[in-house]
Amino acid sequence: MSTRSSGRPPARQVMTTRSSARLPARQGTDPLHCEREINATVRTYRMQKEPFGALLIFYNTEFDNLPEMESCRKDADLMEKTFREKFSGNFRISRFENKNLSKITSILNNLKSDSTLIPTDSMLMCYFSSHGSREGLVTKNGEILPYDEIYKHLRNDELLCMNGKPKLVMLDCCRGTKNHVFQQKLAGAGLHSKKIHSDMAILKASPEGYTTFAFEKQPSVFTKAFCGAISNSITLDYTDIVHETTAKIKQSKFSKQCVPESTSYLDARLIFKTSDT
């Protein structure tokens, strides 16, 4: 096993992590954090149209100053395959490979004005697979896209066409190490406690300071578990899918290394199907 960082790899490179720094062994605590502000008695988001939303897949396999990660393409392939097969075209899927910081920021910023989203969309899902650090996602040119910057573009007051509709963010990347000191400061434009952040859910492959794992040229442990939970789900309830994803990982040999972190600001239950089915 090795980290995805610069330096001489071990002779046998079986498994890699998605970090831009060398990582220590993780101490054995269960970091699962699931913040739920809803319960079974509240309303359900209404999925009115088919296709009822957009899935944007961002993934980086090549970097200017870090090792390549072919597994991120496998992640993207699996996400697209799973959603096409499970939802029979109910999602419009767009893929963005090997983008620099400025390009990803531009894509997110233009969601409020371009044709990616349409007025009848009932939800938006953004999936990211790349190297990562405590502070954010590592883009192709090595610059960091702060997590808060992603959330900022999807807030209700920024993305008015999706105001009151669910927005999901999935982050399949390492989130630094417990003893790593980062120089870049976040802009603080993220979620906090304002009403504008409602209707958003964030699912991260690992808690802050820990790693996510992928076998070479295979999808990551996290993405495999999530897509398996989607494929096998009967209820298609987002909360059930998150719990099943976590259960799959906790039952595996990776339970001591990475457990997903789920934070929900959804104001209603989210079910991945139209209301009349």
C-alpha positions as CSV (number, residue, x, y, z in Angstrom):
1,M,0.0,0.0,0.0
2,S,1.3,3.5,-0.8
3,T,0.2,7.1,-0.8
4,R,-0.4,9.0,-4.0
5,S,2.4,11.4,-3.4
6,S,5.8,12.2,-4.9
7,G,8.8,10.1,-3.8
8,R,9.9,6.6,-4.4
9,P,7.0,4.0,-4.3
10,P,7.4,0.7,-2.5
11,A,8.3,-2.3,-4.7
12,R,4.8,-3.7,-4.6
13,Q,2.2,-1.0,-5.2
14,V,-1.1,-2.7,-4.5
15,M,-3.3,0.1,-3.3
16,T,-3.1,3.8,-3.3
17,T,-4.7,6.8,-1.4
18,R,-6.0,10.0,-2.9
19,S,-3.9,12.4,-1.0
20,S,-1.3,15.0,-2.0
21,A,0.7,14.3,1.1
22,R,2.3,11.2,2.8
23,L,-0.2,9.9,5.4
24,P,0.4,8.2,8.8
25,A,-1.6,5.2,9.9
26,R,-5.0,6.1,11.1
27,Q,-5.9,5.6,14.8
28,G,-8.9,3.5,15.4
29,T,-11.9,5.8,16.0
30,D,-15.2,5.7,14.2
31,P,-15.5,9.2,12.6
32,L,-19.0,8.7,11.1
33,H,-20.8,12.0,11.4
34,C,-24.3,12.1,10.0
35,E,-26.1,15.3,10.7
36,R,-29.8,14.8,10.1
37,E,-32.3,17.7,10.3
38,I,-35.2,15.7,8.9
39,N,-37.3,12.8,10.0
40,A,-39.8,10.4,8.5
41,T,-42.8,12.7,9.1
42,V,-41.7,15.6,7.0
43,R,-42.5,16.3,3.4
44,T,-40.6,14.7,0.5
45,Y,-39.0,16.6,-2.3
46,R,-41.1,16.3,-5.4
47,M,-39.5,14.8,-8.5
48,Q,-41.9,16.1,-11.1
49,K,-40.2,15.5,-14.5
50,E,-38.2,12.9,-16.3
51,P,-35.3,13.4,-16.6
52,F,-35.7,15.0,-13.2
53,G,-32.2,16.3,-12.8
54,A,-28.5,16.8,-13.7
55,L,-25.5,14.8,-12.6
56,L,-22.2,16.6,-13.1
57,I,-19.1,14.3,-12.8
58,F,-15.7,16.0,-12.3
59,Y,-12.7,13.8,-12.2
60,N,-8.9,14.3,-12.6
61,T,-6.6,11.5,-13.8
62,E,-3.6,13.6,-14.7
63,F,-1.8,16.3,-12.6
64,D,1.0,18.7,-13.3
65,N,2.9,17.8,-10.1
66,L,1.3,14.7,-8.7
67,P,1.0,11.0,-9.7
68,E,-1.6,10.0,-12.2
69,M,-4.8,8.4,-11.0
70,E,-6.5,6.2,-13.5
71,S,-8.9,5.0,-10.8
72,C,-10.7,8.4,-11.0
73,R,-11.7,7.6,-14.5
74,K,-13.0,4.2,-13.3
75,D,-15.0,6.1,-10.6
76,A,-16.6,8.3,-13.3
77,D,-17.4,5.3,-15.5
78,L,-19.0,3.5,-12.6
79,M,-21.1,6.6,-11.5
80,E,-22.3,7.1,-15.1
81,K,-23.1,3.4,-15.7
82,T,-24.9,3.1,-12.3
83,F,-27.1,6.1,-12.8
84,R,-27.9,5.3,-16.5
85,E,-28.9,1.7,-15.6
86,K,-30.7,2.4,-12.4
87,F,-32.6,5.5,-13.5
88,S,-33.1,4.8,-17.2
89,G,-32.2,8.2,-18.4
90,N,-33.8,10.2,-15.6
91,F,-30.5,12.1,-15.1
92,R,-28.7,14.2,-17.8
93,I,-25.1,13.3,-17.2
94,S,-22.1,15.6,-18.0
95,R,-18.5,14.6,-17.5
96,F,-15.5,17.0,-17.0
97,E,-12.0,15.4,-17.1
98,N,-8.7,17.0,-16.0
99,K,-9.8,20.5,-15.5
100,N,-7.8,23.3,-13.9
101,L,-9.0,25.4,-11.0
102,S,-10.2,28.2,-13.2
103,K,-12.2,25.9,-15.5
104,I,-14.0,24.1,-12.6
105,T,-14.8,27.4,-11.0
106,S,-16.1,28.7,-14.3
107,I,-18.3,25.6,-14.8
108,L,-19.8,25.9,-11.3
109,N,-20.3,29.7,-11.6
110,N,-22.0,29.4,-15.0
111,L,-24.6,26.9,-13.8
112,K,-26.9,29.9,-13.0
113,S,-26.8,31.2,-16.6
114,D,-25.9,28.4,-19.0
115,S,-28.0,25.5,-20.4
116,T,-26.7,22.8,-18.0
117,L,-29.8,23.2,-15.8
118,I,-33.3,23.7,-17.0
119,P,-36.3,25.1,-15.1
120,T,-38.0,21.7,-14.8
121,D,-35.0,20.1,-13.1
122,S,-36.0,18.7,-9.6
123,M,-32.4,18.2,-8.3
124,L,-28.7,18.6,-9.0
125,M,-25.9,16.2,-8.1
126,C,-22.2,17.1,-8.3
127,Y,-19.6,14.3,-8.0
128,F,-15.8,14.9,-7.6
129,S,-13.0,12.4,-7.8
130,S,-9.4,13.5,-7.5
131,H,-6.4,14.0,-5.2
132,G,-7.4,16.0,-2.1
133,S,-6.2,17.7,1.0
134,R,-7.6,19.0,4.3
135,E,-8.4,22.3,2.6
136,G,-9.9,21.2,-0.7
137,L,-9.8,19.3,-4.0
138,V,-6.6,19.2,-6.0
139,T,-7.2,20.3,-9.6
140,K,-5.1,19.3,-12.7
141,N,-2.6,22.2,-12.3
142,G,-2.1,21.5,-8.6
143,E,-4.1,24.4,-7.4
144,I,-6.6,23.8,-4.6
145,L,-10.4,24.2,-5.0
146,P,-11.6,24.8,-1.5
147,Y,-14.6,22.7,-0.5
148,D,-16.4,25.9,0.6
149,E,-16.0,27.3,-2.9
150,I,-17.9,24.3,-4.3
151,Y,-20.8,24.8,-1.8
152,K,-20.9,28.6,-2.4
153,H,-21.9,28.1,-6.1
154,L,-24.7,25.8,-5.1
155,R,-26.3,27.8,-2.3
156,N,-29.9,28.9,-2.7
157,D,-29.0,32.6,-3.0
158,E,-26.5,31.8,-5.8
159,L,-28.2,29.2,-7.8
160,L,-31.7,30.6,-7.9
161,C,-33.0,28.2,-10.5
162,M,-32.5,25.4,-7.9
163,N,-33.8,27.4,-4.9
164,G,-35.8,25.0,-2.7
165,K,-34.6,22.0,-4.7
166,P,-32.1,19.4,-3.4
167,K,-28.4,19.7,-4.3
168,L,-26.1,16.8,-3.6
169,V,-22.3,17.1,-3.4
170,M,-20.1,13.9,-3.4
171,L,-16.3,14.3,-2.7
172,D,-14.2,11.2,-3.3
173,C,-10.8,12.5,-2.3
174,C,-8.4,12.4,0.7
175,R,-8.8,15.2,3.2
176,G,-5.3,15.6,4.5
177,T,-3.5,14.1,7.6
178,K,-3.9,14.8,11.2
179,N,-0.4,16.2,11.5
180,H,-0.2,18.1,8.2
181,V,-0.1,21.9,8.3
182,F,-1.7,23.7,5.4
183,Q,-0.8,27.2,4.4
184,Q,-3.8,28.2,2.4
185,K,-6.7,29.7,4.3
186,L,-10.3,29.1,3.3
187,A,-12.4,32.0,2.2
188,G,-15.2,31.1,4.6
189,A,-17.9,31.3,2.0
190,G,-19.5,28.0,2.8
191,L,-22.5,26.6,4.6
192,H,-22.4,27.7,8.3
193,S,-25.9,28.4,9.8
194,K,-27.7,30.6,7.3
195,K,-30.9,29.6,5.6
196,I,-29.4,29.9,2.2
197,H,-27.5,26.6,2.7
198,S,-30.6,24.6,3.1
199,D,-31.6,21.9,0.5
200,M,-28.0,20.7,0.3
201,A,-26.4,17.4,1.3
202,I,-22.7,16.7,1.3
203,L,-21.2,13.2,1.3
204,K,-17.4,12.9,1.7
205,A,-15.4,9.7,1.3
206,S,-13.5,10.3,4.5
207,P,-13.5,12.6,7.5
208,E,-11.1,15.6,7.8
209,G,-7.6,14.3,8.3
210,Y,-8.1,10.9,6.8
211,T,-7.8,9.2,3.4
212,T,-9.9,7.4,0.9
213,F,-8.5,4.3,-0.9
214,A,-8.6,2.9,-4.5
215,F,-6.9,-0.1,-6.0
216,E,-5.0,0.8,-9.1
217,K,-7.2,1.0,-12.2
218,Q,-10.3,0.2,-10.2
219,P,-13.0,2.5,-8.7
220,S,-12.5,3.7,-5.2
221,V,-13.8,1.8,-2.1
222,F,-16.2,4.7,-1.5
223,T,-17.6,5.0,-5.0
224,K,-18.0,1.3,-5.3
225,A,-19.9,1.2,-2.0
226,F,-22.2,4.1,-3.0
227,C,-23.0,2.8,-6.5
228,G,-23.7,-0.7,-5.0
229,A,-26.1,0.9,-2.5
230,I,-27.8,2.8,-5.3
231,S,-28.1,-0.3,-7.5
232,N,-29.5,-2.5,-4.7
233,S,-31.8,0.1,-3.2
234,I,-35.5,-0.5,-3.2
235,T,-36.7,2.7,-1.5
236,L,-34.2,5.0,-3.3
237,D,-34.3,7.1,-0.2
238,Y,-31.0,9.1,0.0
239,T,-30.7,8.6,3.8
240,D,-31.0,4.8,3.3
241,I,-28.4,4.9,0.5
242,V,-25.9,6.8,2.7
243,H,-26.4,4.4,5.6
244,E,-26.0,1.4,3.3
245,T,-22.8,2.9,1.8
246,T,-21.4,3.4,5.3
247,A,-22.4,-0.1,6.4
248,K,-20.6,-1.7,3.4
249,I,-17.4,0.1,4.2
250,K,-17.6,-0.5,7.9
251,Q,-18.0,-4.2,7.3
252,S,-14.9,-4.3,5.1
253,K,-11.2,-4.2,5.9
254,F,-11.2,-0.5,5.2
255,S,-13.3,0.4,8.3
256,K,-10.3,1.6,10.2
257,Q,-9.0,3.8,7.4
258,C,-12.0,5.6,5.9
259,V,-15.6,5.9,6.8
260,P,-17.8,8.4,4.9
261,E,-18.8,11.7,6.5
262,S,-22.4,12.8,5.7
263,T,-23.8,16.2,6.4
264,S,-27.4,17.0,5.5
265,Y,-29.1,20.3,5.3
266,L,-32.0,18.9,3.4
267,D,-35.4,20.3,4.4
268,A,-37.3,17.2,3.2
269,R,-36.8,13.6,2.4
270,L,-35.0,13.0,-0.8
271,I,-36.1,10.0,-2.9
272,F,-34.6,9.3,-6.3
273,K,-37.8,8.7,-8.2
274,T,-40.7,10.7,-9.5
275,S,-43.6,11.3,-7.1
276,D,-46.1,9.2,-9.1
277,T,-44.0,6.0,-9.2
